[in-house]
């Protein structure tokens, strides 16, 4: 109780970088080059469930010319990483990751984009197990690539 007011004030100031970029309309201050690719965007649980951030990352991605965003079926379902969940519950976490990988593969995406490194590692491992490894990229890498005019081939962290 003694820290409640300070915690609330601090929480009100915390935002995801994509919220800021969407608000600033990333395409205005930066010249975005076309990035001809189809990517599947994965909503990280901390953003979609805890912070309620779902539209800002998509707005930023939609600002990139020639980038196609594929929605992943069951996008609200966790990939299985969930902080340390994959360490304390490896079996169920693996099942969730494999389920997410199968849904991603249905999109026909050339790469996976998320804003959570844990999700990217979990999804990358699941796609490898499925025999279909794909590049996994942080959302900031996609924005940077478009600003610099480089292709996805230069970004892969598989």
URURFEN-V963557 format. One record per residue. N is the residue number from 1. PHI is phi in radians with two decimals (none if undefined). OMEGA is omega in degrees with one decimal (none if undefined). D_LAST is the distance of its C-alpha to the last C-alpha in Angstrom with 1 decimal. Layout:
BEGIN
n=<N & N>
phi=<PHI & PHI>
omega=<OMEGA & OMEGA>
d_last=<D_LAST & D_LAST>
END
This chain:
BEGIN
n=<1 & 2 & 3 & 4 & 5 & 6 & 7 & 8 & 9 & 10 & 11 & 12 & 13 & 14 & 15 & 16 & 17 & 18 & 19 & 20 & 21 & 22 & 23 & 24 & 25 & 26 & 27 & 28 & 29 & 30 & 31 & 32 & 33 & 34 & 35 & 36 & 37 & 38 & 39 & 40 & 41 & 42 & 43 & 44 & 45 & 46 & 47 & 48 & 49 & 50 & 51 & 52 & 53 & 54 & 55 & 56 & 57 & 58 & 59 & 60 & 61 & 62 & 63 & 64 & 65 & 66 & 67 & 68 & 69 & 70 & 71 & 72 & 73 & 74 & 75 & 76 & 77 & 78 & 79 & 80 & 81 & 82 & 83 & 84 & 85 & 86 & 87 & 88 & 89 & 90 & 91 & 92 & 93 & 94 & 95 & 96 & 97 & 98 & 99 & 100 & 101 & 102 & 103 & 104 & 105 & 106 & 107 & 108 & 109 & 110 & 111 & 112 & 113 & 114 & 115 & 116 & 117 & 118 & 119 & 120 & 121 & 122 & 123 & 124 & 125 & 126 & 127 & 128 & 129 & 130 & 131 & 132 & 133 & 134 & 135 & 136 & 137 & 138 & 139 & 140 & 141 & 142 & 143 & 144 & 145 & 146 & 147 & 148 & 149 & 150 & 151 & 152 & 153 & 154 & 155 & 156 & 157 & 158>
phi=<none & -1.18 & -1.84 & -1.00 & -1.13 & -1.15 & -1.13 & -1.12 & -1.11 & -1.14 & -1.00 & -1.14 & -1.57 & -1.43 & -2.49 & -1.37 & -1.03 & -1.23 & -1.11 & -1.15 & -1.10 & -1.10 & -1.14 & -1.43 & 0.91 & -0.77 & -1.27 & -1.32 & -1.30 & -2.08 & -1.52 & -1.66 & -1.51 & -1.04 & -2.29 & -1.23 & -2.84 & -1.95 & -2.10 & -1.78 & -1.64 & -1.80 & -1.34 & -1.23 & -1.01 & -1.07 & -1.37 & -1.28 & -1.64 & -1.39 & -1.73 & 1.20 & -1.75 & -2.28 & -1.46 & -1.00 & -1.07 & -1.18 & -1.06 & -1.13 & -1.10 & -1.15 & -1.30 & -1.51 & -1.04 & 1.19 & -1.60 & -1.83 & -1.81 & -1.78 & -1.41 & -1.55 & -0.98 & 0.98 & -1.08 & -1.40 & -1.47 & -1.03 & -1.43 & 1.82 & -1.35 & 0.69 & 1.19 & -1.89 & -0.96 & -1.18 & -1.57 & -1.57 & -2.36 & -1.07 & -1.11 & -1.07 & -1.12 & -1.12 & -1.05 & -1.10 & -1.08 & -1.14 & -1.11 & -1.09 & -1.06 & -1.10 & -1.18 & -1.11 & -1.08 & -1.18 & -1.37 & 1.30 & -1.20 & -1.55 & -2.74 & -1.93 & -2.18 & -2.67 & -1.97 & -2.20 & -1.04 & -1.10 & -1.09 & -1.07 & -1.17 & -1.07 & -1.17 & -1.02 & -1.11 & -1.15 & -1.16 & -1.10 & -1.06 & -1.35 & 1.42 & -2.34 & -1.11 & -2.29 & -1.09 & -2.05 & -2.34 & -1.34 & -0.96 & -1.13 & -1.16 & -1.17 & -1.08 & -1.06 & -1.06 & -1.14 & -1.14 & -1.52 & 1.33 & -1.87 & -1.62 & -1.06 & -1.02 & -1.46 & -1.96 & -0.97 & -2.08 & -0.90>
omega=<-177.1 & -179.8 & -173.7 & -177.9 & 179.0 & 179.0 & 178.9 & 179.1 & 179.1 & -179.6 & -179.3 & -178.9 & -175.4 & -179.5 & 174.5 & -177.7 & 179.8 & 174.3 & -179.9 & -179.6 & 178.6 & 179.1 & -179.9 & -175.5 & -173.3 & -178.2 & -177.5 & -177.8 & -178.3 & 174.2 & -178.9 & 177.7 & 177.2 & 176.5 & -174.7 & -178.3 & 173.0 & 178.8 & 173.4 & 179.5 & 177.9 & 175.7 & 175.4 & -177.2 & -178.0 & 179.5 & -173.2 & -176.0 & -176.6 & -175.6 & 179.3 & -178.6 & 177.1 & -173.8 & -175.0 & 178.9 & 179.1 & 177.4 & 179.4 & 178.9 & 179.9 & 179.3 & -177.7 & -179.1 & 175.1 & 175.9 & 178.1 & -179.8 & 176.0 & 176.9 & -179.3 & 175.1 & -177.6 & -175.6 & -179.3 & -179.7 & -179.4 & 176.8 & 179.4 & 179.4 & 172.6 & 179.3 & 178.4 & -178.9 & -178.8 & 176.7 & -177.2 & 178.4 & -173.1 & -179.8 & 178.2 & 178.8 & 178.6 & 178.5 & 177.8 & 178.8 & 179.6 & 177.2 & 178.9 & -179.8 & 179.8 & 177.7 & 178.6 & -178.2 & 178.4 & -176.9 & -175.9 & -178.0 & 176.6 & -178.0 & 177.4 & 179.4 & 174.7 & 179.0 & -179.2 & -179.8 & 177.7 & 177.4 & -178.8 & 177.9 & -179.6 & -179.0 & 178.1 & 179.1 & -179.6 & 178.6 & 176.3 & 178.1 & -179.5 & 180.0 & -179.0 & 179.6 & 177.5 & 173.4 & 175.3 & -171.6 & 172.9 & -179.4 & 179.2 & 178.0 & 179.3 & 178.4 & 179.4 & -180.0 & 179.5 & 178.9 & -178.6 & 179.9 & 177.6 & -177.7 & 177.9 & -179.7 & -179.1 & -171.4 & -169.6 & 175.9 & -179.1 & none>
d_last=<45.1 & 45.9 & 42.3 & 41.9 & 43.1 & 40.9 & 37.8 & 38.5 & 39.0 & 35.7 & 33.8 & 35.2 & 33.7 & 30.1 & 27.9 & 24.3 & 23.4 & 22.9 & 26.5 & 27.7 & 25.9 & 27.2 & 30.6 & 30.6 & 29.5 & 26.6 & 27.7 & 31.1 & 30.5 & 27.5 & 27.5 & 24.5 & 23.5 & 22.5 & 18.9 & 19.4 & 16.6 & 16.6 & 14.5 & 15.0 & 16.0 & 16.0 & 18.9 & 18.4 & 21.5 & 22.8 & 23.0 & 24.4 & 26.7 & 27.7 & 27.8 & 28.4 & 26.0 & 24.9 & 26.2 & 25.3 & 21.6 & 22.5 & 25.2 & 23.0 & 20.6 & 23.7 & 25.0 & 22.4 & 24.1 & 22.8 & 19.9 & 20.3 & 19.5 & 19.4 & 20.7 & 19.4 & 22.3 & 23.4 & 21.5 & 23.7 & 22.6 & 20.4 & 17.0 & 18.3 & 16.9 & 20.0 & 20.4 & 21.2 & 21.9 & 19.1 & 20.8 & 24.4 & 24.0 & 21.1 & 22.7 & 23.2 & 19.9 & 18.1 & 20.5 & 19.6 & 15.8 & 16.6 & 19.1 & 16.8 & 14.3 & 17.4 & 18.5 & 15.4 & 15.6 & 19.2 & 18.5 & 17.2 & 14.6 & 12.2 & 9.8 & 10.3 & 12.0 & 13.6 & 15.4 & 14.8 & 12.1 & 13.4 & 12.9 & 9.3 & 8.8 & 11.4 & 10.3 & 6.8 & 9.2 & 11.8 & 10.1 & 9.3 & 13.0 & 14.2 & 13.0 & 11.2 & 7.4 & 6.8 & 5.0 & 6.0 & 8.5 & 11.6 & 14.8 & 16.1 & 13.4 & 14.7 & 18.2 & 17.8 & 16.4 & 19.4 & 21.8 & 20.8 & 20.7 & 17.3 & 15.1 & 11.7 & 10.9 & 11.5 & 9.2 & 5.6 & 3.8 & 0.0>
END
